[in-house]
Amino acid sequence: MPNTEANLVHVAVGVIKDTSGNILIAKRPEHVHMGGRWEFPGGKVERNESVATALARELHEELGIDITGDSRITPLITIRHQYPDKTVLLDVRIVEQFGGEPAGKEGQPLRWVPVASLQDYTFPDANYPIISALQLPRILPISPAFLSLADCVALGEFYAQQRYTLWHMRSPNCDRDVFIKAINRAVERVGVDVGITVNATVAEYDRVTALHLHLNSAQLLSLKARPQLRSGGLLSASCHNLEELNAAHKLGVDYVLFSPVNATASHPSADAAGWSALQAFCAAARVPVYALGGVGECDVDKAIACGAQGVAGISAFSPGANNSIGRGV
């Protein structure tokens, strides 16, 4: 059957958290599509039904829990995924408060799982971006350009001290041998398991000890297959339009940065796309999206409302920044 909007299935999905941050997953019956796999609870949004109403109804029917006006519900990600016979649109919400104790009302096995262990379970194909979104932070710092080993190490230590769990290290004009040595020294100082992402070529990534790799748009478009990363490594890319987003999808990136949302001093010649463009971009994305360009911590909720994972930035999260844009002060 051809894939058209006529066979689009709109689904409300609940990522249910307990007080320890564990996530509730349920096992699909063997006889249904993607049977035997684990999933996040939820169900089809009926005609003229809101996502919030559908989610409350489905969670009550499936699990016997109640979503009330006091429940903490936060948008996480919206995913459009094409299967051979249909397209699903997943509207995913984090549910942190609810009434009742979850039980498999339809006989489905349930399990509470730490976020870090979700990758050990087999999910329907459309669900994997949900796992990525749960493991990614809302704020993604990007380093200012550095020219020395000492500056790179100091930046890495600063981000670690601020308890950021993931950040990008970049310096396009730095001597590349110095850049490689600086990244490796920073990883040595803060630990290989800390979330240092290197903005570099694939060849440079092979010379550093950082786990994660970020591609600029030119590098993204030049690659035909996903680079081989170290175990646990994440691949991200910069995107400015839907053509680059489609290339990122084909390459199998874990998340993308969309820019520039607002005017930015680092790229003064680039026209700001605006928040509506971010929203349209997120609607087309099948992976988490970070808003980049003239944004800071005070813009996180606005970015999430547009469908983004959160915000990324250089000046807002750098040492010595007054954070008037970053922290809303």
BALOBA-1460 file (C-alpha; in Angstrom, 3 decimals):
// residues 329
<rec num="1" residu="m" x="0.000" y="0.000" z="0.000"/>
<rec num="2" residu="p" x="1.462" y="3.431" z="-0.884"/>
<rec num="3" residu="n" x="2.330" y="5.762" z="1.946"/>
<rec num="4" residu="t" x="0.004" y="8.791" z="2.011"/>
<rec num="5" residu="e" x="-1.446" y="11.125" z="4.588"/>
<rec num="6" residu="a" x="-4.675" y="9.166" z="4.209"/>
<rec num="7" residu="n" x="-3.147" y="6.291" z="6.171"/>
<rec num="8" residu="l" x="-1.478" y="8.509" z="8.774"/>
<rec num="9" residu="v" x="-1.963" y="7.160" z="12.302"/>
<rec num="10" residu="h" x="-1.739" y="9.865" z="14.981"/>
<rec num="11" residu="v" x="-0.616" y="8.427" z="18.319"/>
<rec num="12" residu="a" x="-0.389" y="9.976" z="21.782"/>
<rec num="13" residu="v" x="2.562" y="8.475" z="23.684"/>
<rec num="14" residu="g" x="3.283" y="8.735" z="27.396"/>
<rec num="15" residu="v" x="6.794" y="8.497" z="28.833"/>
<rec num="16" residu="i" x="5.838" y="7.767" z="32.417"/>
<rec num="17" residu="k" x="8.444" y="8.486" z="35.090"/>
<rec num="18" residu="d" x="8.496" y="7.357" z="38.713"/>
<rec num="19" residu="t" x="10.038" y="9.376" z="41.537"/>
<rec num="20" residu="s" x="13.441" y="7.763" z="40.857"/>
<rec num="21" residu="g" x="13.389" y="8.750" z="37.196"/>
<rec num="22" residu="n" x="12.751" y="5.221" z="35.910"/>
<rec num="23" residu="i" x="10.605" y="4.858" z="32.781"/>
<rec num="24" residu="l" x="7.598" y="2.556" z="32.408"/>
<rec num="25" residu="i" x="7.583" y="0.359" z="29.304"/>
<rec num="26" residu="a" x="5.075" y="-2.247" z="28.179"/>
<rec num="27" residu="k" x="5.424" y="-5.307" z="25.948"/>
<rec num="28" residu="r" x="3.330" y="-5.440" z="22.782"/>
<rec num="29" residu="p" x="1.213" y="-8.552" z="22.108"/>
<rec num="30" residu="e" x="2.838" y="-11.019" z="19.725"/>
<rec num="31" residu="h" x="0.030" y="-10.870" z="17.136"/>
<rec num="32" residu="v" x="0.104" y="-7.099" z="16.463"/>
<rec num="33" residu="h" x="2.384" y="-4.934" z="14.306"/>
<rec num="34" residu="m" x="5.909" y="-5.049" z="15.789"/>
<rec num="35" residu="g" x="4.602" y="-7.661" z="18.222"/>
<rec num="36" residu="g" x="6.788" y="-8.818" z="21.091"/>
<rec num="37" residu="r" x="8.682" y="-5.534" z="21.262"/>
<rec num="38" residu="w" x="8.631" y="-3.128" z="24.176"/>
<rec num="39" residu="e" x="6.969" y="0.258" z="23.820"/>
<rec num="40" residu="f" x="5.999" y="3.428" z="25.637"/>
<rec num="41" residu="p" x="2.279" y="3.323" z="26.546"/>
<rec num="42" residu="g" x="-0.280" y="5.279" z="24.558"/>
<rec num="43" residu="g" x="-2.655" y="4.950" z="21.672"/>
<rec num="44" residu="k" x="-4.437" y="6.434" z="18.698"/>
<rec num="45" residu="v" x="-5.765" y="9.986" z="18.793"/>
<rec num="46" residu="e" x="-9.383" y="9.828" z="17.650"/>
<rec num="47" residu="r" x="-11.002" y="12.318" z="15.286"/>
<rec num="48" residu="n" x="-11.603" y="15.715" z="16.962"/>
<rec num="49" residu="e" x="-9.693" y="14.546" z="20.062"/>
<rec num="50" residu="s" x="-6.765" y="16.508" z="21.519"/>
<rec num="51" residu="v" x="-3.453" y="14.801" z="22.243"/>
<rec num="52" residu="a" x="-3.866" y="15.484" z="25.971"/>
<rec num="53" residu="t" x="-7.365" y="13.950" z="26.031"/>
<rec num="54" residu="a" x="-6.254" y="10.925" z="24.014"/>
<rec num="55" residu="l" x="-3.252" y="10.358" z="26.261"/>
<rec num="56" residu="a" x="-5.361" y="10.526" z="29.426"/>
<rec num="57" residu="r" x="-7.918" y="8.115" z="27.953"/>
<rec num="58" residu="e" x="-5.334" y="5.622" z="26.701"/>
<rec num="59" residu="l" x="-3.320" y="5.566" z="29.920"/>
<rec num="60" residu="h" x="-6.479" y="4.983" z="31.928"/>
<rec num="61" residu="e" x="-7.597" y="2.164" z="29.624"/>
<rec num="62" residu="e" x="-4.177" y="0.497" z="29.342"/>
<rec num="63" residu="l" x="-2.716" y="1.082" z="32.791"/>
<rec num="64" residu="g" x="-5.558" y="2.184" z="35.075"/>
<rec num="65" residu="i" x="-3.846" y="5.470" z="35.950"/>
<rec num="66" residu="d" x="-5.389" y="8.932" z="35.853"/>
<rec num="67" residu="i" x="-3.922" y="12.059" z="34.331"/>
<rec num="68" residu="t" x="-5.363" y="15.128" z="36.036"/>
<rec num="69" residu="g" x="-4.918" y="18.881" z="35.824"/>
<rec num="70" residu="d" x="-2.265" y="18.579" z="38.547"/>
<rec num="71" residu="s" x="-0.187" y="16.098" z="36.550"/>
<rec num="72" residu="r" x="3.195" y="17.254" z="35.295"/>
<rec num="73" residu="i" x="3.082" y="16.690" z="31.536"/>
<rec num="74" residu="t" x="5.858" y="18.044" z="29.312"/>
<rec num="75" residu="p" x="6.223" y="17.719" z="25.531"/>
<rec num="76" residu="l" x="9.262" y="15.606" z="24.634"/>
<rec num="77" residu="i" x="9.315" y="15.035" z="20.878"/>
<rec num="78" residu="t" x="7.052" y="14.617" z="17.854"/>
<rec num="79" residu="i" x="8.068" y="11.882" z="15.423"/>
<rec num="80" residu="r" x="6.787" y="11.113" z="11.936"/>
<rec num="81" residu="h" x="7.898" y="7.632" z="10.888"/>
<rec num="82" residu="q" x="7.111" y="5.692" z="7.733"/>
<rec num="83" residu="y" x="6.489" y="1.956" z="7.899"/>
<rec num="84" residu="p" x="5.861" y="-0.012" z="4.670"/>
<rec num="85" residu="d" x="2.067" y="0.066" z="5.147"/>
<rec num="86" residu="k" x="1.467" y="3.270" z="7.112"/>
<rec num="87" residu="t" x="2.888" y="6.454" z="8.550"/>
<rec num="88" residu="v" x="2.733" y="7.096" z="12.284"/>
<rec num="89" residu="l" x="2.857" y="10.508" z="13.937"/>
<rec num="90" residu="l" x="3.907" y="10.131" z="17.565"/>
<rec num="91" residu="d" x="3.114" y="13.018" z="19.921"/>
<rec num="92" residu="v" x="5.244" y="12.166" z="22.940"/>
<rec num="93" residu="r" x="4.686" y="13.608" z="26.418"/>
<rec num="94" residu="i" x="6.612" y="13.066" z="29.656"/>
<rec num="95" residu="v" x="4.229" y="12.213" z="32.516"/>
<rec num="96" residu="e" x="5.762" y="12.746" z="35.950"/>
<rec num="97" residu="q" x="2.667" y="12.765" z="38.161"/>
<rec num="98" residu="f" x="-0.431" y="10.626" z="37.927"/>
<rec num="99" residu="g" x="-3.077" y="8.980" z="40.060"/>
<rec num="100" residu="g" x="-3.135" y="5.256" z="40.757"/>
<rec num="101" residu="e" x="-0.651" y="2.431" z="40.338"/>
<rec num="102" residu="p" x="0.121" y="1.284" z="36.767"/>
<rec num="103" residu="a" x="-1.045" y="-2.237" z="35.924"/>
<rec num="104" residu="g" x="-1.293" y="-4.099" z="32.623"/>
<rec num="105" residu="k" x="-5.064" y="-3.851" z="32.144"/>
<rec num="106" residu="e" x="-4.818" y="-5.626" z="28.771"/>
<rec num="107" residu="g" x="-2.539" y="-8.383" z="30.086"/>
<rec num="108" residu="q" x="0.634" y="-6.686" z="28.845"/>
<rec num="109" residu="p" x="3.829" y="-7.123" z="30.895"/>
<rec num="110" residu="l" x="5.162" y="-3.875" z="32.396"/>
<rec num="111" residu="r" x="8.652" y="-2.940" z="33.507"/>
<rec num="112" residu="w" x="10.261" y="0.102" z="35.158"/>
<rec num="113" residu="v" x="13.603" y="0.752" z="33.461"/>
<rec num="114" residu="p" x="16.379" y="3.316" z="34.105"/>
<rec num="115" residu="v" x="16.817" y="5.698" z="31.175"/>
<rec num="116" residu="a" x="20.357" y="4.453" z="30.577"/>
<rec num="117" residu="s" x="19.065" y="0.876" z="30.187"/>
<rec num="118" residu="l" x="16.334" y="1.581" z="27.620"/>
<rec num="119" residu="q" x="18.794" y="0.874" z="24.811"/>
<rec num="120" residu="d" x="18.988" y="-2.733" z="26.025"/>
<rec num="121" residu="y" x="15.371" y="-3.359" z="24.940"/>
<rec num="122" residu="t" x="13.944" y="-3.853" z="21.454"/>
<rec num="123" residu="f" x="11.331" y="-1.222" z="20.512"/>
<rec num="124" residu="p" x="9.264" y="-0.517" z="17.409"/>
<rec num="125" residu="d" x="11.388" y="1.402" z="14.909"/>
<rec num="126" residu="a" x="9.518" y="4.677" z="15.457"/>
<rec num="127" residu="n" x="10.305" y="4.629" z="19.190"/>
<rec num="128" residu="y" x="14.086" y="4.921" z="19.051"/>
<rec num="129" residu="p" x="14.163" y="8.738" z="18.732"/>
<rec num="130" residu="i" x="12.199" y="8.811" z="22.001"/>
<rec num="131" residu="i" x="15.071" y="7.025" z="23.718"/>
<rec num="132" residu="s" x="17.546" y="9.479" z="22.218"/>
<rec num="133" residu="a" x="15.448" y="12.411" z="23.425"/>
<rec num="134" residu="l" x="15.281" y="10.987" z="26.951"/>
<rec num="135" residu="q" x="19.048" y="10.595" z="27.085"/>
<rec num="136" residu="l" x="19.818" y="14.068" z="25.748"/>
<rec num="137" residu="p" x="19.900" y="17.234" z="27.905"/>
<rec num="138" residu="r" x="17.728" y="20.307" z="27.393"/>
<rec num="139" residu="i" x="20.799" y="22.575" z="27.228"/>
<rec num="140" residu="l" x="23.716" y="21.918" z="24.888"/>
<rec num="141" residu="p" x="26.730" y="24.255" z="25.335"/>
<rec num="142" residu="i" x="29.073" y="24.844" z="22.413"/>
<rec num="143" residu="s" x="32.566" y="26.090" z="23.156"/>
<rec num="144" residu="p" x="33.923" y="29.376" z="21.847"/>
<rec num="145" residu="a" x="36.862" y="28.916" z="19.495"/>
<rec num="146" residu="f" x="40.140" y="28.177" z="21.304"/>
<rec num="147" residu="l" x="43.692" y="28.417" z="20.004"/>
<rec num="148" residu="s" x="45.671" y="26.660" z="22.707"/>
<rec num="149" residu="l" x="45.728" y="23.419" z="24.624"/>
<rec num="150" residu="a" x="45.355" y="25.252" z="27.930"/>
<rec num="151" residu="d" x="42.216" y="27.108" z="26.796"/>
<rec num="152" residu="c" x="40.607" y="23.876" z="25.581"/>
<rec num="153" residu="v" x="41.297" y="22.112" z="28.875"/>
<rec num="154" residu="a" x="39.945" y="25.079" z="30.848"/>
<rec num="155" residu="l" x="36.737" y="25.058" z="28.805"/>
<rec num="156" residu="g" x="36.266" y="21.331" z="29.332"/>
<rec num="157" residu="e" x="36.763" y="21.702" z="33.075"/>
<rec num="158" residu="f" x="34.313" y="24.616" z="33.165"/>
<rec num="159" residu="y" x="31.526" y="22.654" z="31.461"/>
<rec num="160" residu="a" x="32.155" y="19.658" z="33.724"/>
<rec num="161" residu="q" x="32.025" y="21.863" z="36.819"/>
<rec num="162" residu="q" x="28.724" y="23.330" z="35.617"/>
<rec num="163" residu="r" x="27.454" y="19.737" z="35.485"/>
<rec num="164" residu="y" x="26.574" y="19.820" z="31.823"/>
<rec num="165" residu="t" x="26.249" y="16.236" z="30.637"/>
<rec num="166" residu="l" x="26.972" y="16.908" z="26.966"/>
<rec num="167" residu="w" x="28.769" y="19.735" z="25.159"/>
<rec num="168" residu="h" x="30.510" y="20.485" z="21.859"/>
<rec num="169" residu="m" x="34.165" y="21.468" z="21.516"/>
<rec num="170" residu="r" x="34.982" y="23.459" z="18.372"/>
<rec num="171" residu="s" x="37.776" y="25.601" z="16.978"/>
<rec num="172" residu="p" x="37.675" y="25.858" z="13.188"/>
<rec num="173" residu="n" x="40.731" y="28.129" z="12.929"/>
<rec num="174" residu="c" x="42.976" y="26.271" z="15.336"/>
<rec num="175" residu="d" x="45.981" y="24.387" z="13.998"/>
<rec num="176" residu="r" x="44.585" y="20.878" z="13.581"/>
<rec num="177" residu="d" x="47.427" y="19.076" z="15.345"/>
<rec num="178" residu="v" x="47.015" y="21.468" z="18.279"/>
<rec num="179" residu="f" x="43.254" y="20.879" z="18.124"/>
<rec num="180" residu="i" x="43.690" y="17.085" z="18.333"/>
<rec num="181" residu="k" x="46.138" y="17.329" z="21.247"/>
<rec num="182" residu="a" x="43.909" y="19.808" z="23.059"/>
<rec num="183" residu="i" x="40.797" y="17.625" z="22.757"/>
<rec num="184" residu="n" x="42.663" y="14.580" z="23.987"/>
<rec num="185" residu="r" x="44.066" y="16.481" z="26.965"/>
<rec num="186" residu="a" x="40.575" y="17.785" z="27.821"/>
<rec num="187" residu="v" x="39.171" y="14.250" z="27.686"/>
<rec num="188" residu="e" x="42.026" y="13.079" z="29.891"/>
<rec num="189" residu="r" x="41.226" y="15.771" z="32.472"/>
<rec num="190" residu="v" x="37.432" y="15.420" z="32.639"/>
<rec num="191" residu="g" x="37.050" y="11.715" z="31.800"/>
<rec num="192" residu="v" x="36.260" y="9.773" z="28.663"/>
<rec num="193" residu="d" x="32.696" y="9.041" z="29.804"/>
<rec num="194" residu="v" x="31.858" y="12.746" z="30.115"/>
<rec num="195" residu="g" x="29.906" y="14.044" z="27.138"/>
<rec num="196" residu="i" x="32.552" y="15.786" z="25.038"/>
<rec num="197" residu="t" x="31.480" y="16.067" z="21.399"/>
<rec num="198" residu="v" x="34.150" y="17.046" z="18.906"/>
<rec num="199" residu="n" x="33.146" y="19.289" z="15.982"/>
<rec num="200" residu="a" x="35.503" y="17.838" z="13.421"/>
<rec num="201" residu="t" x="35.967" y="15.747" z="10.323"/>
<rec num="202" residu="v" x="35.713" y="11.967" z="10.453"/>
<rec num="203" residu="a" x="39.476" y="11.727" z="10.003"/>
<rec num="204" residu="e" x="40.033" y="14.033" z="12.983"/>
<rec num="205" residu="y" x="37.550" y="12.057" z="15.075"/>
<rec num="206" residu="d" x="39.673" y="8.958" z="14.481"/>
<rec num="207" residu="r" x="42.603" y="10.765" z="16.147"/>
<rec num="208" residu="v" x="40.781" y="11.938" z="19.284"/>
<rec num="209" residu="t" x="39.504" y="10.058" z="22.325"/>
<rec num="210" residu="a" x="36.175" y="11.907" z="22.623"/>
<rec num="211" residu="l" x="33.140" y="9.652" z="22.181"/>
<rec num="212" residu="h" x="30.865" y="11.886" z="20.131"/>
<rec num="213" residu="l" x="31.166" y="13.505" z="16.697"/>
<rec num="214" residu="h" x="29.417" y="16.556" z="15.233"/>
<rec num="215" residu="l" x="29.381" y="17.263" z="11.502"/>
<rec num="216" residu="n" x="28.942" y="20.652" z="9.899"/>
<rec num="217" residu="s" x="26.486" y="20.823" z="7.006"/>
<rec num="218" residu="a" x="29.167" y="20.470" z="4.320"/>
<rec num="219" residu="q" x="30.575" y="17.345" z="5.950"/>
<rec num="220" residu="l" x="27.053" y="15.994" z="6.403"/>
<rec num="221" residu="l" x="26.270" y="16.323" z="2.703"/>
<rec num="222" residu="s" x="29.586" y="14.769" z="1.664"/>
<rec num="223" residu="l" x="29.075" y="11.463" z="3.513"/>
<rec num="224" residu="k" x="27.258" y="8.451" z="2.079"/>
<rec num="225" residu="a" x="27.224" y="6.293" z="5.209"/>
<rec num="226" residu="r" x="27.252" y="6.831" z="8.957"/>
<rec num="227" residu="p" x="30.808" y="6.996" z="10.340"/>
<rec num="228" residu="q" x="31.922" y="4.265" z="12.702"/>
<rec num="229" residu="l" x="31.928" y="5.792" z="16.199"/>
<rec num="230" residu="r" x="33.221" y="4.413" z="19.449"/>
<rec num="231" residu="s" x="30.820" y="2.420" z="21.621"/>
<rec num="232" residu="g" x="28.261" y="4.818" z="23.074"/>
<rec num="233" residu="g" x="29.178" y="7.592" z="20.643"/>
<rec num="234" residu="l" x="26.506" y="9.977" z="19.365"/>
<rec num="235" residu="l" x="26.488" y="11.483" z="15.890"/>
<rec num="236" residu="s" x="25.015" y="14.955" z="15.369"/>
<rec num="237" residu="a" x="24.919" y="17.426" z="12.507"/>
<rec num="238" residu="s" x="24.225" y="21.070" z="11.723"/>
<rec num="239" residu="c" x="21.180" y="21.680" z="9.525"/>
<rec num="240" residu="h" x="19.759" y="24.861" z="8.068"/>
<rec num="241" residu="n" x="17.034" y="23.494" z="5.809"/>
<rec num="242" residu="l" x="15.006" y="20.403" z="4.949"/>
<rec num="243" residu="e" x="17.519" y="19.186" z="2.356"/>
<rec num="244" residu="e" x="20.174" y="18.935" z="5.040"/>
<rec num="245" residu="l" x="17.672" y="17.396" z="7.456"/>
<rec num="246" residu="n" x="16.872" y="14.666" z="4.936"/>
<rec num="247" residu="a" x="20.592" y="14.001" z="4.528"/>
<rec num="248" residu="a" x="20.892" y="13.722" z="8.314"/>
<rec num="249" residu="h" x="18.017" y="11.216" z="8.387"/>
<rec num="250" residu="k" x="19.649" y="9.095" z="5.681"/>
<rec num="251" residu="l" x="22.986" y="9.161" z="7.489"/>
<rec num="252" residu="g" x="21.392" y="8.013" z="10.746"/>
<rec num="253" residu="v" x="22.328" y="10.909" z="13.002"/>
<rec num="254" residu="d" x="21.172" y="10.874" z="16.622"/>
<rec num="255" residu="y" x="20.210" y="14.565" z="16.779"/>
<rec num="256" residu="v" x="20.563" y="17.803" z="14.799"/>
<rec num="257" residu="l" x="21.148" y="21.502" z="15.440"/>
<rec num="258" residu="f" x="18.897" y="23.917" z="13.528"/>
<rec num="259" residu="s" x="20.216" y="27.443" z="13.037"/>
<rec num="260" residu="p" x="20.085" y="30.346" z="13.160"/>
<rec num="261" residu="v" x="16.785" y="30.769" z="14.992"/>
<rec num="262" residu="n" x="17.640" y="34.354" z="15.971"/>
<rec num="263" residu="a" x="20.344" y="36.752" z="14.850"/>
<rec num="264" residu="t" x="23.735" y="35.862" z="16.285"/>
<rec num="265" residu="a" x="27.086" y="37.619" z="16.590"/>
<rec num="266" residu="s" x="28.997" y="34.472" z="15.605"/>
<rec num="267" residu="h" x="27.325" y="34.419" z="12.152"/>
<rec num="268" residu="p" x="26.272" y="38.044" z="11.479"/>
<rec num="269" residu="s" x="25.671" y="37.486" z="7.758"/>
<rec num="270" residu="a" x="23.166" y="34.662" z="8.285"/>
<rec num="271" residu="d" x="19.484" y="35.581" z="8.164"/>
<rec num="272" residu="a" x="17.518" y="34.538" z="11.238"/>
<rec num="273" residu="a" x="15.017" y="31.788" z="10.438"/>
<rec num="274" residu="g" x="12.688" y="32.561" z="13.353"/>
<rec num="275" residu="w" x="10.650" y="30.423" z="15.723"/>
<rec num="276" residu="s" x="7.996" y="29.463" z="13.167"/>
<rec num="277" residu="a" x="10.709" y="28.015" z="10.927"/>
<rec num="278" residu="l" x="12.028" y="26.035" z="13.888"/>
<rec num="279" residu="q" x="8.551" y="24.654" z="14.501"/>
<rec num="280" residu="a" x="8.172" y="23.593" z="10.856"/>
<rec num="281" residu="f" x="11.645" y="22.039" z="10.899"/>
<rec num="282" residu="c" x="10.876" y="20.064" z="14.070"/>
<rec num="283" residu="a" x="7.618" y="18.819" z="12.544"/>
<rec num="284" residu="a" x="9.628" y="17.311" z="9.677"/>
<rec num="285" residu="a" x="12.403" y="15.890" z="11.878"/>
<rec num="286" residu="r" x="12.567" y="12.258" z="12.949"/>
<rec num="287" residu="v" x="15.302" y="12.934" z="15.507"/>
<rec num="288" residu="p" x="15.686" y="15.418" z="18.383"/>
<rec num="289" residu="v" x="16.370" y="19.012" z="17.318"/>
<rec num="290" residu="y" x="18.245" y="21.748" z="19.194"/>
<rec num="291" residu="a" x="17.510" y="25.413" z="18.526"/>
<rec num="292" residu="l" x="20.743" y="27.320" z="17.887"/>
<rec num="293" residu="g" x="21.427" y="30.993" z="17.274"/>
<rec num="294" residu="g" x="20.755" y="33.823" z="19.698"/>
<rec num="295" residu="v" x="19.071" y="31.569" z="22.265"/>
<rec num="296" residu="g" x="19.763" y="30.751" z="25.896"/>
<rec num="297" residu="e" x="18.354" y="29.020" z="28.941"/>
<rec num="298" residu="c" x="15.375" y="31.374" z="29.102"/>
<rec num="299" residu="d" x="14.336" y="30.066" z="25.656"/>
<rec num="300" residu="v" x="14.190" y="26.375" z="26.602"/>
<rec num="301" residu="d" x="10.424" y="26.292" z="27.150"/>
<rec num="302" residu="k" x="9.796" y="28.197" z="23.921"/>
<rec num="303" residu="a" x="11.998" y="25.766" z="22.007"/>
<rec num="304" residu="i" x="10.198" y="22.784" z="23.540"/>
<rec num="305" residu="a" x="6.841" y="24.315" z="22.591"/>
<rec num="306" residu="c" x="8.114" y="24.396" z="18.983"/>
<rec num="307" residu="g" x="8.900" y="20.689" z="19.178"/>
<rec num="308" residu="a" x="12.627" y="20.986" z="19.885"/>
<rec num="309" residu="q" x="14.681" y="19.037" z="22.397"/>
<rec num="310" residu="g" x="16.075" y="22.267" z="23.851"/>
<rec num="311" residu="v" x="18.614" y="24.962" z="23.048"/>
<rec num="312" residu="a" x="22.270" y="25.024" z="22.052"/>
<rec num="313" residu="g" x="24.536" y="28.026" z="22.287"/>
<rec num="314" residu="i" x="28.028" y="29.430" z="22.518"/>
<rec num="315" residu="s" x="27.958" y="32.785" z="24.307"/>
<rec num="316" residu="a" x="25.016" y="32.007" z="26.611"/>
<rec num="317" residu="f" x="26.856" y="29.130" z="28.278"/>
<rec num="318" residu="s" x="30.504" y="30.192" z="28.045"/>
<rec num="319" residu="p" x="32.759" y="31.175" z="30.968"/>
<rec num="320" residu="g" x="32.267" y="34.811" z="31.923"/>
<rec num="321" residu="a" x="28.937" y="35.170" z="30.121"/>
<rec num="322" residu="n" x="26.524" y="37.432" z="31.955"/>
<rec num="323" residu="n" x="23.805" y="34.983" z="30.893"/>
<rec num="324" residu="s" x="21.194" y="37.705" z="30.430"/>
<rec num="325" residu="i" x="20.212" y="35.626" z="27.435"/>
<rec num="326" residu="g" x="21.184" y="32.345" z="29.038"/>
<rec num="327" residu="r" x="19.468" y="32.485" z="32.402"/>
<rec num="328" residu="g" x="16.756" y="35.053" z="32.004"/>
<rec num="329" residu="v" x="18.262" y="37.537" z="34.469"/>
